[in-house]
Amino acid sequence: MEPGAALPIDADDIARAAARLAGIAHLTPVLTSRRLDAATGGQLHLKAEHLQRVGAFKFRGAYNAITALPSEVRARGVVAFSSGNHAQAIALASALHGVPATIVMPTDAPAVKLAATRGYGAAVVTYDRYAEDRVAIGHRIARERGATVIPPFDHPDVMAGQGTVGRELAAQVQGLDLLLVPVGGGGLLSGCAVAVTAALGEVEIVGVEPAGRQAARAALAAGEVVEVTVPRTLLDGQQTPHVGRAPLAVLRALVDRVVGVSDDEVLAALRWSAMTCKQVLEPSGAAALAAVLAGHIDVTGRRVGIVLSGGNVTPEVLARALQRPA
C-alpha cells in the first residue's frame, strides 16, 4: 500500500452517503455457508448486494450522487453511461427524484438490463462499445439538454455511495482480515477500501477483475490510468477500458493487489452459488467468489468479506453455468 496525499473521499463522505440512503437502499444481508467454508478453509462472509434495489450495489452510488445535486441542477435531468447496472440505478434513482434520465448503453448489453433501464422510465441511447466512445456520447447529450453527467465510477459521490457496502459489512462482521471486491472502474473497490480501513484498521484488500482485462492491474503497476483494449467476456459489468482517476488514487493507497478470473472460473462460481448457496448472481457479481473458488487467493484460516456485487444475469448465461458438471 502506498501512503500519499489526501484521498478523494473519506469515512465522513461515506457516513453522509449512508444517511442519504437510510430507508431508501436495502441493508443487504451477509450470507455464510458451511460447505463453502469447508471447501475453502476460510470463514467466508458474503455481502449480498445482488439483493439490493435494481439487483446491484450501483443503486447506492447513483442515489447518493443524484441526491447530492442542488435541486435546480437535478431538475434539468441527468445523463449516464453504463453496460447495465449503473444504467438501472440511475434510472430508478432519477424516477424516485422525479427527474428525467438519459442512459447511454452498449448495443450488446444484456437484454434484461436494457429492458429494466427502460422499465424504470429512462430514455436509452445505444452505442457500439467496441467502436464508439460512450463518454463522448454522454457529454454531448448532456450539453444539448443542459443535463448533468453522473459517471459510473469516477465521481466522489458515486464512490462514497458504493462505500456504504463496506461500511455495512464492517459493522455486520467483526474481525475481518481480508476483503475481496470486484473491480471494473474502481468505484466499489475504492469506496469499500476507505470504509473498511476506517472501521477495522489494517485489512488486506484485494480487487478482482476479468483475466483478459488488465486495466486495474496495469494502472496499479504504472501508477496512472492505463487505457486497455476492451475484452469480450461474460463479465460485462467490468468491461470498462480503464479505472477512474479518483478511484485509482484510493486503490494505490489502500488496495494490496488485484487478481484476474476467467469466464470459466466465474461460470463455476455462478453454479456453486446457485446450487449450494441458493443465490443467483451475474458474472461480475460472482467475480470475487470465483477468485477464491479457483484458488487465486488463499483464504485458509482467515475471516474473509466477499462482495457479491450483482444478480442481473441473463437466462442464457445462468443456463450455461447450471449445465456445467459439478
C-alpha positions in Angstrom: 0.0 0.0 0.0 1.2 3.5 -0.8 0.6 6.4 1.5 0.1 9.7 -0.2 -1.9 12.9 -0.5 -5.5 13.3 0.8 -7.8 10.8 -0.9 -10.8 11.9 -2.9 -13.3 10.5 -0.3 -13.1 9.7 3.4 -15.1 8.0 6.0 -17.2 11.1 6.6 -18.3 11.2 3.0 -19.4 7.6 3.3 -21.2 8.4 6.5 -23.1 11.2 4.8 -24.0 8.8 1.9 -25.3 6.3 4.4 -27.5 8.9 5.9 -29.0 9.8 2.5 -29.5 6.1 1.7 -31.1 5.3 5.0 -34.6 3.9 4.5 -34.1 4.0 0.7 -31.4 1.4 -0.1 -31.7 -2.1 1.4 -29.5 -3.1 4.3 -28.4 -6.3 2.5 -27.6 -9.4 4.5 -24.3 -11.2 4.9 -24.5 -14.8 3.9 -22.5 -17.7 5.1 -22.2 -21.4 4.0 -20.6 -24.2 6.0 -19.9 -26.1 2.7 -18.2 -23.0 1.3 -16.0 -22.7 4.4 -15.2 -26.4 4.3 -14.3 -26.2 0.6 -12.0 -23.2 1.0 -10.6 -23.5 4.5 -11.7 -20.0 5.5 -14.6 -18.2 7.1 -16.4 -16.5 4.3 -18.9 -13.7 4.7 -20.8 -12.9 1.5 -22.2 -9.3 1.3 -25.4 -9.9 -0.7 -25.5 -6.8 -3.0 -27.3 -8.9 -5.6 -30.3 -8.4 -3.3 -30.0 -4.6 -3.5 -32.5 -2.5 -5.3 -32.0 -2.9 -9.1 -30.2 -6.1 -8.3 -26.8 -4.5 -7.7 -24.7 -2.2 -5.5 -24.9 0.5 -8.1 -28.1 1.9 -6.7 -26.2 3.2 -3.7 -23.8 5.5 -5.7 -26.4 6.6 -8.1 -28.9 7.6 -5.5 -26.3 9.4 -3.4 -24.9 11.3 -6.4 -28.4 12.5 -7.5 -29.4 13.4 -4.0 -26.3 15.5 -3.6 -27.1 17.7 -6.6 -28.6 21.1 -6.0 -32.4 20.9 -6.7 -32.2 23.3 -9.6 -29.4 21.3 -11.2 -31.2 18.0 -10.6 -34.4 19.3 -12.2 -32.6 19.7 -15.6 -32.0 15.9 -15.7 -29.1 13.5 -15.6 -27.1 11.5 -18.2 -25.2 8.3 -17.5 -23.3 5.7 -19.5 -23.2 2.1 -18.4 -23.3 -1.5 -19.5 -26.3 -2.1 -17.4 -26.3 -1.9 -13.6 -25.4 1.8 -13.3 -27.9 2.4 -16.0 -30.7 0.8 -14.0 -29.5 2.5 -10.8 -29.6 6.0 -12.4 -32.9 5.3 -14.0 -34.5 4.2 -10.7 -32.8 7.0 -8.6 -34.0 9.6 -11.1 -37.5 8.2 -11.0 -37.5 8.4 -7.2 -36.4 12.1 -7.5 -38.8 12.8 -10.4 -36.1 13.9 -12.8 -35.5 12.9 -16.4 -32.7 10.5 -17.2 -30.9 9.5 -20.4 -28.7 6.4 -20.4 -26.0 5.6 -23.0 -25.8 1.8 -23.1 -23.8 -0.6 -25.4 -25.8 -2.5 -28.1 -24.6 -5.8 -26.6 -25.7 -5.0 -23.0 -27.7 -7.9 -21.6 -31.3 -7.6 -22.7 -32.5 -7.9 -19.1 -30.6 -4.8 -18.2 -31.8 -2.8 -21.2 -35.4 -3.7 -20.5 -35.1 -2.9 -16.8 -33.5 0.5 -17.5 -36.3 1.4 -19.9 -38.8 0.0 -17.4 -37.7 2.5 -14.7 -38.6 5.3 -17.1 -35.2 6.3 -18.6 -34.5 7.1 -22.2 -31.9 4.8 -23.7 -29.3 5.7 -26.4 -27.3 2.7 -27.6 -23.7 2.6 -29.0 -21.1 0.1 -30.1 -18.8 -0.4 -27.2 -16.0 -1.7 -29.5 -16.0 1.2 -31.9 -17.6 4.3 -30.2 -16.7 6.4 -27.1 -19.6 6.3 -24.6 -18.1 9.2 -22.6 -18.1 11.5 -25.6 -21.6 10.5 -26.4 -22.9 11.1 -22.9 -21.3 14.5 -22.6 -22.6 15.6 -26.0 -26.2 14.6 -24.9 -25.7 16.4 -21.6 -24.6 19.6 -23.3 -27.5 19.5 -25.7 -30.0 19.1 -22.9 -28.4 21.1 -20.1 -28.2 17.9 -18.0 -25.6 16.6 -15.6 -23.4 13.6 -16.3 -23.1 11.1 -13.5 -20.4 8.7 -14.4 -20.4 5.1 -13.2 -17.3 5.2 -11.0 -15.1 8.3 -11.4 -17.1 10.6 -9.1 -16.7 11.2 -5.4 -20.4 11.0 -4.6 -20.7 7.7 -6.5 -17.6 6.3 -4.8 -19.0 7.3 -1.3 -22.3 5.7 -2.1 -20.6 2.5 -3.1 -18.5 2.7 0.1 -21.6 2.2 2.2 -21.4 -1.5 1.2 -18.1 -1.8 3.0 -19.3 0.4 5.9 -22.2 -2.0 6.4 -20.1 -5.1 6.1 -17.6 -3.9 8.7 -20.5 -3.4 11.1 -22.1 -6.7 10.3 -18.9 -8.9 10.6 -16.3 -8.2 13.3 -12.7 -9.0 12.8 -12.4 -9.3 9.0 -8.8 -9.6 7.9 -9.3 -9.9 4.2 -11.8 -8.1 1.8 -12.4 -9.2 -1.8 -14.3 -6.9 -4.1 -14.9 -7.0 -7.9 -13.3 -4.1 -9.8 -14.4 -2.5 -13.0 -13.9 1.2 -12.9 -13.0 1.1 -9.3 -15.9 2.9 -7.6 -17.0 -0.1 -5.5 -13.5 -1.2 -4.6 -12.3 2.3 -3.7 -15.3 3.1 -1.6 -15.2 -0.2 0.3 -11.5 0.2 0.8 -11.9 3.6 2.5 -14.9 2.4 4.6 -13.3 -0.9 5.8 -9.9 0.6 6.5 -11.5 3.4 8.6 -13.7 0.9 10.5 -11.3 -2.0 11.0 -7.8 -0.7 10.5 -5.3 -3.0 8.8 -7.2 -5.3 6.4 -5.8 -7.0 3.3 -7.9 -5.7 0.4 -7.9 -7.5 -3.0 -9.7 -6.5 -6.2 -10.9 -9.0 -8.8 -11.2 -8.2 -12.5 -11.6 -10.2 -15.7 -8.5 -12.2 -16.5 -8.4 -10.7 -20.0 -8.8 -7.1 -18.8 -5.7 -5.7 -17.3 -7.0 -2.2 -16.6 -6.7 -2.2 -12.8 -3.5 -4.3 -12.6 -1.9 -2.1 -15.3 -2.9 1.1 -13.6 -1.5 0.0 -10.3 1.7 -1.1 -11.9 2.1 2.2 -13.8 0.8 4.5 -11.1 -1.6 6.1 -13.5 -4.7 5.3 -15.5 -4.0 3.0 -18.4 -6.3 2.5 -21.3 -6.7 -1.1 -22.4 -8.5 -3.0 -25.1 -12.0 -4.0 -24.0 -12.1 -7.8 -24.0 -15.1 -9.9 -24.9 -16.1 -11.5 -21.6 -19.1 -12.7 -19.7 -18.2 -10.2 -17.0 -20.0 -7.3 -18.8 -20.1 -5.2 -15.7 -16.3 -5.0 -15.7 -15.6 -4.3 -19.4 -14.6 -0.7 -18.9 -11.3 0.2 -20.7 -9.8 1.9 -17.7 -10.2 2.5 -14.0 -11.2 6.0 -12.9 -8.6 8.6 -11.8 -10.3 9.2 -8.4 -10.7 5.5 -7.6 -7.1 4.8 -8.6 -5.8 7.2 -6.0 -7.6 5.1 -3.4 -6.5 1.8 -4.9 -2.9 2.9 -4.8 -3.1 3.9 -1.2 -5.3 1.1 0.3 -5.6 -1.9 -2.1 -2.9 -4.6 -1.8 -3.4 -6.3 -5.2 -5.7 -7.2 -8.0 -6.2 -10.7 -9.5 -7.9 -11.9 -12.6 -10.6 -14.5 -13.1 -11.6 -16.3 -16.3 -15.1 -16.7 -17.7 -14.9 -20.5 -16.9 -14.0 -19.8 -13.3 -16.8 -17.3 -13.0 -19.3 -19.8 -14.5 -18.2 -22.3 -11.9 -18.8 -19.8 -9.2 -22.3 -19.0 -10.6 -23.1 -22.7 -10.4 -21.7 -23.1 -6.9 -23.7 -20.1 -5.7 -26.9 -21.2 -7.3 -26.7 -24.9 -6.3 -25.0 -24.6 -2.9 -26.0 -21.2 -1.6 -29.3 -20.9 -3.5 -28.3 -17.4 -4.7 -28.4 -16.2 -8.3 -25.6 -14.0 -9.3 -24.4 -12.3 -12.5 -20.9 -13.0 -13.8 -19.3 -9.7 -12.5 -21.3 -10.2 -9.2 -19.5 -13.6 -8.7 -16.0 -12.4 -9.6 -14.7 -12.2 -6.1 -16.2 -15.5 -5.1 -14.7 -17.1 -8.2 -11.2 -15.9 -7.3 -11.5 -17.9 -4.0 -13.0 -21.0 -5.5 -10.4 -21.0 -8.3 -7.6 -20.9 -5.8 -6.2 -17.5 -6.8 -6.4 -16.3 -3.2 -5.6 -18.5 -0.2 -8.2 -17.9 2.5 -7.2 -20.7 4.8 -7.8 -19.8 8.4 -8.9 -16.3 7.5 -12.1 -14.2 8.1 -13.0 -13.0 4.7 -15.5 -10.5 3.4 -16.6 -11.1 -0.2 -18.9 -8.6 -2.1 -21.4 -10.3 -4.3 -22.0 -7.2 -6.4 -24.9 -8.0 -8.6 -27.5 -10.6 -9.7 -28.8 -9.4 -13.1 -27.8 -12.5 -15.1 -29.4 -13.4 -18.4 -31.2 -16.8 -18.6 -28.7 -18.0 -21.2 -25.6 -17.3 -19.0 -27.3 -18.9 -16.0 -28.2 -21.9 -18.0 -24.6 -22.3 -19.2 -23.4 -22.2 -15.6 -26.0 -24.7 -14.3 -25.3 -27.1 -17.1 -21.6 -27.4 -16.1 -20.5 -30.6 -14.4 -20.2 -30.3 -10.6 
